[in-house]
Amino acid sequence: MSIAVQGVEVFVKDSGSGEPVLLLHGNPDSADLWDDVIARLQGRYRCLAIDLPAFGRSRAPRGFDCSFENLGRFVDGVVEKIGIAEPLILVAHDFGGAFAMAWAAMHPQRVCRIVAINHPFFVSDYRWHFWARVWRTPVLGELSTLTIDWWPVFYWSLRMGSKKLTEQKIRHAHSYVTPELKRMILRLYRAANPDEFKKWEPRMLEVTAKVPTLVLWGQQDPYIPEWVAERFGAKKVRRFADSGHWVPAEVPTEVADELLEFFAS
């Protein structure tokens, strides 16, 4: 189904029944990232996975505000439009963590559990990886989206990030690459600047200090260093020694098992 939030046509996958779980993907993915995980959760939980603005099947206006404050407002609009009144479980990967944690910081009473999967938590001393630095640089970022043959770069980036990803999964993710998506990637990365990190990090830590938080981490991630996993203040960090950045796509059964145990604890 689709809902309208802030001028964004948001694609929503809604399956299963029970306590609501909102799953937010990152760059350059879609709600499809969670399919194999949801298949194991939907018997006990209502699983809601969305395509973020301009990602996957969602459409977004050129002027979409990518500030952390508005990312939180966007998630709030999604939750309201879907009609979830009770506190929900947040599961986020990569840049989905910016949306998730901004909303959790703004509405801590509406979150009952948090699961963070290989996202940087926007710590002020995190150093962006190579492509993020390119995208954050004016002109150079635009040139990279216009002149580079995206398929080889896309394939190499995902394969390097997670060696277990199948070519089928990589090609599926690439099928959603559009000029609109490329513009949104630049906007998201440029809005996530160090000053914003410093302002939001204490608020996010306040949430994880109060809300039960689980971190799932692929240790072979070349984009986000392993020490970030310890910065959430989570009571449990589950590491996957042989997995990279895209843990939900690499080992969905193991991820689902960890989620089920955490949700029920």
DRENDO-1510 file (C-alpha; in Angstrom, 1 decimal, always signed):
<recs>
REC; n; res; u; v; w
REC; 1; MET; +0.0; +0.0; +0.0 .
REC; 2; SER; +1.0; +3.7; -0.3 .
REC; 3; ILE; +0.5; +6.6; +2.1 .
REC; 4; ALA; +1.2; +10.3; +1.7 .
REC; 5; VAL; +3.5; +12.0; +4.2 .
REC; 6; GLN; +5.1; +15.4; +3.7 .
REC; 7; GLY; +4.5; +15.2; -0.1 .
REC; 8; VAL; +6.2; +11.8; -0.2 .
REC; 9; GLU; +4.3; +8.9; -1.7 .
REC; 10; VAL; +5.5; +6.2; +0.8 .
REC; 11; PHE; +5.4; +2.5; -0.2 .
REC; 12; VAL; +4.5; +0.4; +2.8 .
REC; 13; LYS; +4.7; -3.4; +3.3 .
REC; 14; ASP; +2.3; -4.5; +6.0 .
REC; 15; SER; +2.3; -8.2; +7.0 .
REC; 16; GLY; +1.5; -10.3; +10.0 .
REC; 17; SER; -0.4; -9.4; +13.2 .
REC; 18; GLY; +0.5; -8.6; +16.8 .
REC; 19; GLU; +2.8; -6.1; +18.3 .
REC; 20; PRO; +3.9; -3.6; +15.6 .
REC; 21; VAL; +7.5; -3.6; +14.4 .
REC; 22; LEU; +8.7; -0.8; +12.1 .
REC; 23; LEU; +11.7; -1.8; +9.9 .
REC; 24; LEU; +13.7; +1.0; +8.3 .
REC; 25; HIS; +16.3; +0.2; +5.6 .
REC; 26; GLY; +19.3; +2.3; +4.6 .
REC; 27; ASN; +21.2; +3.3; +1.5 .
REC; 28; PRO; +20.8; +2.2; -1.3 .
REC; 29; ASP; +18.1; -0.3; -0.3 .
REC; 30; SER; +14.3; -0.6; -0.1 .
REC; 31; ALA; +11.8; -2.4; +2.2 .
REC; 32; ASP; +12.7; -5.5; +0.3 .
REC; 33; LEU; +15.9; -5.7; +2.4 .
REC; 34; TRP; +13.7; -7.2; +5.2 .
REC; 35; ASP; +11.7; -9.8; +3.2 .
REC; 36; ASP; +13.5; -12.9; +4.5 .
REC; 37; VAL; +13.5; -11.5; +8.1 .
REC; 38; ILE; +9.8; -10.6; +8.0 .
REC; 39; ALA; +9.0; -14.1; +6.7 .
REC; 40; ARG; +10.1; -15.4; +10.2 .
REC; 41; LEU; +8.5; -12.6; +12.2 .
REC; 42; GLN; +5.1; -12.2; +10.7 .
REC; 43; GLY; +3.6; -15.2; +12.5 .
REC; 44; ARG; +3.9; -13.3; +15.8 .
REC; 45; TYR; +4.3; -9.6; +14.9 .
REC; 46; ARG; +2.8; -7.0; +12.6 .
REC; 47; CYS; +5.8; -6.1; +10.4 .
REC; 48; LEU; +5.8; -2.7; +8.7 .
REC; 49; ALA; +8.6; -2.0; +6.3 .
REC; 50; ILE; +8.7; +1.2; +4.2 .
REC; 51; ASP; +10.6; +2.5; +1.3 .
REC; 52; LEU; +12.3; +5.7; +2.6 .
REC; 53; PRO; +11.7; +8.9; +0.6 .
REC; 54; ALA; +13.0; +8.5; -3.0 .
REC; 55; PHE; +14.2; +5.0; -2.3 .
REC; 56; GLY; +12.6; +1.9; -3.8 .
REC; 57; ARG; +9.0; +2.6; -4.9 .
REC; 58; SER; +8.6; +5.8; -2.8 .
REC; 59; ARG; +8.5; +9.1; -4.6 .
REC; 60; ALA; +9.7; +12.4; -2.9 .
REC; 61; PRO; +9.7; +16.1; -3.8 .
REC; 62; ARG; +13.0; +17.7; -4.7 .
REC; 63; GLY; +12.8; +19.9; -1.6 .
REC; 64; PHE; +12.4; +17.2; +1.0 .
REC; 65; ASP; +14.0; +18.4; +4.2 .
REC; 66; CYS; +16.7; +16.0; +5.3 .
REC; 67; SER; +17.5; +17.5; +8.6 .
REC; 68; PHE; +17.5; +15.0; +11.5 .
REC; 69; GLU; +14.5; +17.0; +13.0 .
REC; 70; ASN; +12.5; +16.4; +9.9 .
REC; 71; LEU; +13.5; +12.8; +9.5 .
REC; 72; GLY; +12.0; +12.3; +12.9 .
REC; 73; ARG; +8.8; +14.2; +11.9 .
REC; 74; PHE; +8.6; +12.1; +8.7 .
REC; 75; VAL; +8.6; +8.8; +10.7 .
REC; 76; ASP; +6.0; +10.3; +13.0 .
REC; 77; GLY; +3.8; +11.1; +10.0 .
REC; 78; VAL; +4.2; +7.5; +8.8 .
REC; 79; VAL; +3.3; +6.0; +12.1 .
REC; 80; GLU; +0.3; +8.3; +12.4 .
REC; 81; LYS; -0.9; +7.6; +8.8 .
REC; 82; ILE; -0.7; +3.8; +9.4 .
REC; 83; GLY; -2.6; +4.3; +12.5 .
REC; 84; ILE; -0.3; +2.9; +15.2 .
REC; 85; ALA; -1.3; +4.3; +18.6 .
REC; 86; GLU; +0.7; +1.9; +20.8 .
REC; 87; PRO; +4.5; +2.0; +21.5 .
REC; 88; LEU; +6.3; +0.0; +18.7 .
REC; 89; ILE; +9.5; -1.8; +18.1 .
REC; 90; LEU; +12.1; +0.0; +15.9 .
REC; 91; VAL; +14.5; -2.0; +13.8 .
REC; 92; ALA; +16.9; +0.1; +11.6 .
REC; 93; HIS; +19.8; -0.5; +9.3 .
REC; 94; ASP; +22.4; +1.9; +7.9 .
REC; 95; PHE; +20.8; +5.3; +7.1 .
REC; 96; GLY; +17.5; +4.1; +8.4 .
REC; 97; GLY; +19.1; +4.6; +11.8 .
REC; 98; ALA; +19.0; +8.4; +11.3 .
REC; 99; PHE; +15.2; +8.3; +10.7 .
REC; 100; ALA; +14.7; +5.8; +13.6 .
REC; 101; MET; +16.9; +7.4; +16.2 .
REC; 102; ALA; +15.7; +11.0; +15.4 .
REC; 103; TRP; +12.1; +9.8; +15.9 .
REC; 104; ALA; +12.9; +7.9; +19.1 .
REC; 105; ALA; +14.7; +10.9; +20.5 .
REC; 106; MET; +11.7; +13.1; +19.8 .
REC; 107; HIS; +9.1; +10.5; +21.0 .
REC; 108; PRO; +10.8; +8.1; +23.5 .
REC; 109; GLN; +7.4; +7.2; +25.0 .
REC; 110; ARG; +6.3; +5.7; +21.7 .
REC; 111; VAL; +9.2; +3.3; +21.4 .
REC; 112; CYS; +9.3; +0.0; +23.4 .
REC; 113; ARG; +12.4; -1.6; +21.9 .
REC; 114; ILE; +15.2; -0.6; +19.6 .
REC; 115; VAL; +17.4; -2.7; +17.3 .
REC; 116; ALA; +20.3; -1.1; +15.6 .
REC; 117; ILE; +22.1; -2.9; +12.7 .
REC; 118; ASN; +25.3; -1.5; +11.3 .
REC; 119; HIS; +24.4; +2.2; +11.4 .
REC; 120; PRO; +26.8; +4.8; +12.7 .
REC; 121; PHE; +24.5; +6.2; +15.5 .
REC; 122; PHE; +25.8; +9.6; +14.3 .
REC; 123; VAL; +28.6; +9.7; +16.8 .
REC; 124; SER; +30.5; +13.0; +16.5 .
REC; 125; ASP; +33.9; +11.3; +15.9 .
REC; 126; TYR; +32.8; +8.9; +13.2 .
REC; 127; ARG; +34.7; +9.4; +9.9 .
REC; 128; TRP; +32.7; +8.9; +6.8 .
REC; 129; HIS; +33.8; +6.2; +4.3 .
REC; 130; PHE; +35.2; +7.2; +0.9 .
REC; 131; TRP; +31.9; +7.4; -1.1 .
REC; 132; ALA; +30.2; +9.3; +1.7 .
REC; 133; ARG; +32.9; +11.9; +1.6 .
REC; 134; VAL; +32.5; +12.2; -2.2 .
REC; 135; TRP; +28.7; +12.6; -1.8 .
REC; 136; ARG; +29.1; +15.2; +0.9 .
REC; 137; THR; +31.4; +17.3; -1.3 .
REC; 138; PRO; +29.6; +20.0; -3.4 .
REC; 139; VAL; +30.1; +19.6; -7.1 .
REC; 140; LEU; +32.2; +16.4; -6.7 .
REC; 141; GLY; +29.1; +14.6; -5.4 .
REC; 142; GLU; +27.0; +15.8; -8.3 .
REC; 143; LEU; +29.7; +14.8; -10.8 .
REC; 144; SER; +29.9; +11.4; -9.3 .
REC; 145; THR; +26.1; +10.8; -9.9 .
REC; 146; LEU; +26.2; +12.1; -13.4 .
REC; 147; THR; +29.5; +10.8; -14.9 .
REC; 148; ILE; +30.2; +7.5; -13.2 .
REC; 149; ASP; +28.8; +4.3; -14.6 .
REC; 150; TRP; +26.8; +3.4; -11.5 .
REC; 151; TRP; +26.5; -0.4; -12.1 .
REC; 152; PRO; +30.2; -1.3; -11.6 .
REC; 153; VAL; +30.5; +1.1; -8.6 .
REC; 154; PHE; +27.2; -0.1; -7.2 .
REC; 155; TYR; +28.2; -3.8; -7.6 .
REC; 156; TRP; +31.7; -3.3; -6.2 .
REC; 157; SER; +30.4; -1.3; -3.2 .
REC; 158; LEU; +27.8; -3.9; -2.2 .
REC; 159; ARG; +30.0; -6.8; -2.9 .
REC; 160; MET; +32.9; -5.3; -0.9 .
REC; 161; GLY; +30.4; -4.3; +1.9 .
REC; 162; SER; +29.0; -7.9; +2.2 .
REC; 163; LYS; +30.8; -10.7; +0.4 .
REC; 164; LYS; +27.9; -13.1; +1.0 .
REC; 165; LEU; +25.4; -11.0; -1.0 .
REC; 166; THR; +24.2; -12.8; -4.1 .
REC; 167; GLU; +24.4; -11.1; -7.5 .
REC; 168; GLN; +20.6; -11.5; -7.6 .
REC; 169; LYS; +20.1; -9.3; -4.5 .
REC; 170; ILE; +22.6; -6.7; -5.8 .
REC; 171; ARG; +20.8; -6.5; -9.2 .
REC; 172; HIS; +17.5; -6.2; -7.4 .
REC; 173; ALA; +18.7; -3.3; -5.3 .
REC; 174; HIS; +20.2; -1.7; -8.4 .
REC; 175; SER; +16.9; -1.9; -10.2 .
REC; 176; TYR; +15.6; +0.9; -8.0 .
REC; 177; VAL; +18.4; +3.4; -8.7 .
REC; 178; THR; +17.0; +6.5; -10.3 .
REC; 179; PRO; +18.2; +10.1; -10.7 .
REC; 180; GLU; +15.7; +11.0; -7.9 .
REC; 181; LEU; +17.5; +8.4; -5.6 .
REC; 182; LYS; +20.9; +9.8; -6.4 .
REC; 183; ARG; +19.8; +13.3; -5.5 .
REC; 184; MET; +18.3; +12.1; -2.2 .
REC; 185; ILE; +21.6; +10.3; -1.3 .
REC; 186; LEU; +23.5; +13.6; -1.7 .
REC; 187; ARG; +20.9; +15.5; +0.4 .
REC; 188; LEU; +20.9; +12.9; +3.2 .
REC; 189; TYR; +24.7; +12.7; +3.6 .
REC; 190; ARG; +25.1; +16.5; +3.4 .
REC; 191; ALA; +22.5; +17.0; +6.1 .
REC; 192; ALA; +24.3; +14.7; +8.4 .
REC; 193; ASN; +27.1; +17.0; +9.4 .
REC; 194; PRO; +29.3; +16.9; +12.6 .
REC; 195; ASP; +27.4; +19.8; +14.3 .
REC; 196; GLU; +24.2; +17.8; +13.9 .
REC; 197; PHE; +26.0; +14.7; +15.3 .
REC; 198; LYS; +27.0; +16.6; +18.5 .
REC; 199; LYS; +23.5; +18.0; +19.0 .
REC; 200; TRP; +21.7; +14.7; +18.6 .
REC; 201; GLU; +24.0; +12.2; +20.1 .
REC; 202; PRO; +23.1; +13.0; +23.8 .
REC; 203; ARG; +19.4; +12.9; +23.0 .
REC; 204; MET; +19.8; +9.5; +21.3 .
REC; 205; LEU; +21.9; +8.1; +24.2 .
REC; 206; GLU; +19.1; +9.2; +26.6 .
REC; 207; VAL; +16.7; +7.0; +24.7 .
REC; 208; THR; +18.9; +3.9; +24.6 .
REC; 209; ALA; +19.6; +4.3; +28.3 .
REC; 210; LYS; +15.9; +3.9; +29.0 .
REC; 211; VAL; +14.5; +1.8; +26.1 .
REC; 212; PRO; +15.8; -1.8; +25.8 .
REC; 213; THR; +18.3; -1.8; +22.9 .
REC; 214; LEU; +19.9; -4.6; +20.9 .
REC; 215; VAL; +22.8; -4.1; +18.5 .
REC; 216; LEU; +23.4; -6.6; +15.7 .
REC; 217; TRP; +26.7; -6.0; +13.9 .
REC; 218; GLY; +28.4; -7.5; +10.9 .
REC; 219; GLN; +32.1; -7.4; +11.8 .
REC; 220; GLN; +33.4; -7.4; +8.2 .
REC; 221; ASP; +31.7; -4.1; +7.5 .
REC; 222; PRO; +34.3; -1.9; +5.6 .
REC; 223; TYR; +32.1; +1.2; +6.0 .
REC; 224; ILE; +31.4; +1.6; +9.7 .
REC; 225; PRO; +34.1; +0.6; +12.2 .
REC; 226; GLU; +33.3; -2.1; +14.8 .
REC; 227; TRP; +33.8; +0.2; +17.8 .
REC; 228; VAL; +30.6; +2.1; +16.8 .
REC; 229; ALA; +28.6; -1.0; +18.0 .
REC; 230; GLU; +29.6; -0.2; +21.6 .
REC; 231; ARG; +28.5; +3.4; +21.5 .
REC; 232; PHE; +24.7; +2.7; +21.7 .
REC; 233; GLY; +24.8; +1.9; +25.4 .
REC; 234; ALA; +23.0; -1.4; +24.5 .
REC; 235; LYS; +22.8; -4.2; +27.0 .
REC; 236; LYS; +23.6; -6.7; +24.3 .
REC; 237; VAL; +25.7; -6.5; +21.2 .
REC; 238; ARG; +25.5; -9.6; +18.9 .
REC; 239; ARG; +28.3; -9.8; +16.4 .
REC; 240; PHE; +28.3; -11.8; +13.2 .
REC; 241; ALA; +32.0; -12.6; +12.6 .
REC; 242; ASP; +31.6; -13.6; +8.9 .
REC; 243; SER; +29.1; -10.9; +7.9 .
REC; 244; GLY; +29.6; -7.5; +6.5 .
REC; 245; HIS; +27.4; -4.4; +6.2 .
REC; 246; TRP; +24.2; -5.9; +4.9 .
REC; 247; VAL; +23.6; -8.3; +7.8 .
REC; 248; PRO; +19.8; -8.7; +7.2 .
REC; 249; ALA; +20.4; -9.8; +3.6 .
REC; 250; GLU; +23.3; -12.1; +4.4 .
REC; 251; VAL; +22.1; -14.0; +7.4 .
REC; 252; PRO; +18.3; -13.3; +7.7 .
REC; 253; THR; +17.5; -16.5; +9.7 .
REC; 254; GLU; +20.1; -15.6; +12.4 .
REC; 255; VAL; +18.9; -12.0; +12.5 .
REC; 256; ALA; +15.3; -13.1; +12.8 .
REC; 257; ASP; +16.1; -15.5; +15.6 .
REC; 258; GLU; +17.9; -12.7; +17.5 .
REC; 259; LEU; +14.9; -10.4; +17.0 .
REC; 260; LEU; +12.4; -13.0; +18.2 .
REC; 261; GLU; +14.5; -13.7; +21.3 .
REC; 262; PHE; +14.9; -10.0; +22.1 .
REC; 263; PHE; +11.2; -9.1; +21.5 .
REC; 264; ALA; +10.1; -11.9; +23.8 .
REC; 265; SER; +12.6; -11.2; +26.6 .
</recs>
